[in-house]
Amino acid sequence: MRYPGVIVLSVLETISYDTWLTITRFPCSVTIREDLANSLVDIGFIYLKDGRYGITELGELFLNNALNRNTIN
C-alpha cells in the first residue's frame, strides 16, 4: 500500500521528538497503522524494539532532507 508523504513525515517527526512511538499513537486510521509501521520497518526508516518503534539513522536522514529542502545530507 502507498501512503501520503505527509503521514510518513508525521510519523518520523513524532518519533524523532518523542524517541519512541507505540502503534496506537500513529497519526492515521487504525486500519492502516500496522501496515504502515511494517512498511517503514521494511525500508529501514524505523525499527521495532520491545513493542515500540524508534527512528533509524536512515529515517533521521530522510526526515532532515525532507524538512530542509535546500540541504541534502
Backbone torsions as a table, in degrees:
resi	resn	phi	psi	omega
1	MET	NA	144.5	176.6
2	ARG	-97.9	145.4	-178.8
3	TYR	-123.4	144.6	175.8
4	PRO	-59.2	139.4	-180.0
5	GLY	-55.6	-32.6	-178.8
6	VAL	-63.6	-33.3	178.4
7	ILE	-71.5	-44.7	178.1
8	VAL	-59.9	-46.5	179.4
9	LEU	-63.5	-38.4	178.9
10	SER	-63.6	-42.0	178.3
11	VAL	-63.8	-48.6	-179.1
12	LEU	-63.8	-40.3	179.7
13	GLU	-65.8	-41.7	178.1
14	THR	-61.5	-45.0	179.6
15	ILE	-65.5	-37.8	-177.6
16	SER	-66.8	-29.4	177.7
17	TYR	-85.6	-39.3	-174.2
18	ASP	-94.1	-7.9	-177.9
19	THR	72.6	-45.5	-179.3
20	TRP	-128.4	152.8	178.0
21	LEU	-143.8	127.9	174.0
22	THR	-89.3	155.8	-173.9
23	ILE	-61.5	-25.4	-179.3
24	THR	-72.5	-14.9	-179.7
25	ARG	-98.1	5.0	178.4
26	PHE	-63.6	137.2	-176.4
27	PRO	-82.0	59.0	177.3
28	CYS	-156.9	174.6	-177.4
29	SER	-65.7	154.0	-175.3
30	VAL	-62.7	-27.8	-175.7
31	THR	-70.4	-22.4	-178.8
32	ILE	-111.7	0.5	-176.6
33	ARG	-59.3	-50.1	-176.5
34	GLU	-65.4	-42.6	178.7
35	ASP	-64.5	-40.7	177.5
36	LEU	-63.0	-46.6	179.5
37	ALA	-61.3	-45.8	179.4
38	ASN	-62.1	-39.1	178.7
39	SER	-64.1	-42.6	179.8
40	LEU	-69.1	-32.5	174.4
41	VAL	-68.3	-44.1	-178.0
42	ASP	-60.1	-37.6	-179.0
43	ILE	-89.3	-3.1	173.1
44	GLY	90.7	12.9	179.2
45	PHE	-81.3	-30.8	178.2
46	ILE	-135.9	166.1	176.2
47	TYR	-134.1	158.7	-179.6
48	LEU	-110.2	127.4	177.7
49	LYS	-145.5	125.2	178.6
50	ASP	53.8	38.7	176.8
51	GLY	78.3	7.3	178.8
52	ARG	-126.9	156.5	-178.1
53	TYR	-106.1	139.5	175.5
54	GLY	-127.1	161.6	-179.3
55	ILE	-90.4	140.8	179.2
56	THR	-91.5	174.1	175.8
57	GLU	-61.2	-41.1	178.3
58	LEU	-62.6	-40.6	176.7
59	GLY	-63.3	-41.5	177.1
60	GLU	-62.6	-43.4	179.5
61	LEU	-63.1	-45.4	178.2
62	PHE	-60.8	-45.1	-180.0
63	LEU	-62.5	-45.1	179.9
64	ASN	-61.5	-43.7	179.2
65	ASN	-66.3	-35.8	-179.7
66	ALA	-71.2	-36.3	-176.8
67	LEU	-85.4	-22.3	179.8
68	ASN	-117.1	78.4	-170.7
69	ARG	-61.1	-22.4	-177.3
70	ASN	-91.0	0.4	179.4
71	THR	-131.6	132.3	174.2
72	ILE	-118.7	122.8	-179.3
73	ASN	-98.2	NA	NA
